Amino acid sequence: MGDEPLIVTDADRIVLGLVGRDALTSDPTTPVEQVMDSAPVTFRPNVRAGDVPDYFKKQGVRYAIVTTSDGVLVGLIRLHPAGTDAGRDQTDR
């Protein structure tokens, strides 16, 4: 899993926010809603794959959530650091 963020959803898989792993090392009594990003970067499933790296670079982000137009979670896109095998699962290393 590495440093991947945690995606916060409601019972219907509607995305509510994103919590970075670093936020989880703060005071354990802090409510998640106080440490989550309630406006994370999102893409729709029909985004062109070639557009993603440029967007990430321009915006300085490493992750984006993929949702339907209704906000239902589809997945997570992450930027792989240069020199890594993007097609290989991080747990295989």
Secondary structure, 3 states (H helix, E strand, C coil): CCCCCEEEECCCCEEEEEECHHHHHCCCCCCHHHHCECCCCEECCCCCHHHHHHHHHHHCCCEEEEECCCCEEEEEEECCCCCCCCCCCHHHC
